[in-house]
Amino acid sequence: MSRFLSARHRDLVPYVPGEQPQDMQYIKLNTNESPFPPAPEAVQAAAADAAKCNLYSDPLCRSVRERLAKRYGVDMENVLLTNGSDEALNFITLAYGDAEHPFAFCDVTYGLYPVLCRLYHVPFIELPLRADFSVDVEACLAADCPLILANPNAPTSLALPRDMLEIIVASRPDRLVVVDEAYVDFGAESCVPLVKKYENLLVVQTFSKSRSLAGARLGYIIGPAALIAELDGIRCSLNPYNVNRMSLAIGSAVLDADEAYMQNCCVIMENRAWTADRLREMGFNVLDSSANFLFAGHPGLTGEAYYKSLKARGILVRYFSAPRTAPYVRITIGTREQMEALIAATGEILKEAQA
Ligand SMILES: Cc1ncc(COP(=O)(O)O)c(C=O)c1O
């Protein structure tokens, strides 16, 4: 650490993203990306805007906000565009967290939440998931501070129904609830329809998973106009051109063909059911997923051993070493061929482990 680093950041523990290997071609099932590339028209739209890169992007991100507002039945004032939904979470933590306003989230959830809290010196409370990895709704109701819930949760893949989330939101009108819906399009119920009804609800979504645009870095927040205006103040103070031209162009084009992307989600859901069945036949415990990934563990293998054996066979999955998650791995759902390769490799690994 240099002597120049502010004392504020001496204890920083940065987020560690999943591996993005450049050394060889893996079957990449480790960072919950879509296996389907964006449609050629969308790629062309981005390329056309790349030619205008001498000019700044629209700081109001109107093209995408208008389309999102139409798609979700809200007004443009209810939508804020961000550089990936990670940036949405960043703005929210900066805007609403401080020493007097700790955040609460589950003990097994998206790893960026505690990282952002530490960055901004926001204390946080971790609400333990139950033994079956379900969210402890009673603990959520009791938490008297801003609450972030990933729904479906990551890496567990489990989702709460919307009426349960509504009970949590309605229970304390003076407490902010942030529902992170990065994976909602794979079979969970969105809380967007509740946004008009509650002043204390923010919904975060992303183009990274269901809309095949992880590399474009496009996320958004849907919420009450008053909160969106506050978050926009944070956005403009940090980076008023937070979304670049190519991402705005590709995002608009993708939304114009949204049905095709939602159809891709159905294919992923079919592949998910097929993979979960095969893994269960082989003795895995597989949680009931509402996301584009499975959280699975086998009694005869540690999560780490399974991850390493798959990697040696050219298949990448994600392993989390914390005590509660260590028996499992998180497997992104890809194409049917990719999942067949995963199942074949898993059969070999189990045979070796049992020999
Ligand atoms: C629960 C959850 N929220 C948010 C994100 C961030 O996604 P992005 O910044 O690509 O929109 C992720 C990424 O994997 C995630 O798992």
The ligand as an SDF file (V2000), in Angstrom:
LIG
                    3D

 16 16  0  0  0  0  0  0  0  0999 V2000
  -27.4610  -10.5590   -7.9180 C   0  0  0  0  0  0  0  0  0  0  0  0
  -26.6670   -9.7490   -8.8810 C   0  0  0  0  0  0  0  0  0  0  0  0
  -26.9120   -8.4460   -8.9800 N   0  0  0  0  0  0  0  0  0  0  0  0
  -26.2230   -7.6690   -9.8380 C   0  0  0  0  0  0  0  0  0  0  0  0
  -25.2320   -8.1950  -10.6310 C   0  0  0  0  0  0  0  0  0  0  0  0
  -24.4520   -7.2690  -11.5270 C   0  0  0  0  0  0  0  0  0  0  0  0
  -24.7090   -7.4460  -12.8620 O   0  0  0  0  0  0  0  0  0  0  0  0
  -24.3150   -6.3630  -13.9430 P   0  0  0  0  0  0  0  0  0  0  0  0
  -23.4480   -5.3210  -13.2990 O   0  0  0  0  0  0  0  0  0  0  0  0
  -23.6460   -7.1000  -15.0270 O   0  0  0  0  0  0  0  0  0  0  0  0
  -25.6270   -5.7600  -14.3790 O   0  0  0  0  0  0  0  0  0  0  0  0
  -24.9290   -9.5400  -10.5610 C   0  0  0  0  0  0  0  0  0  0  0  0
  -23.8470  -10.1080  -11.4010 C   0  0  0  0  0  0  0  0  0  0  0  0
  -23.6150  -11.2440  -11.5580 O   0  0  0  0  0  0  0  0  0  0  0  0
  -25.6660  -10.3420   -9.6610 C   0  0  0  0  0  0  0  0  0  0  0  0
  -25.3960  -11.6550   -9.5250 O   0  0  0  0  0  0  0  0  0  0  0  0
  1  2  1  0
  2  3  1  0
  2 15  2  0
  3  4  2  0
  4  5  1  0
  5  6  1  0
  5 12  2  0
  6  7  1  0
  7  8  1  0
  8  9  2  0
  8 10  1  0
  8 11  1  0
 12 13  1  0
 12 15  1  0
 13 14  2  0
 15 16  1  0
M  END
$$$$
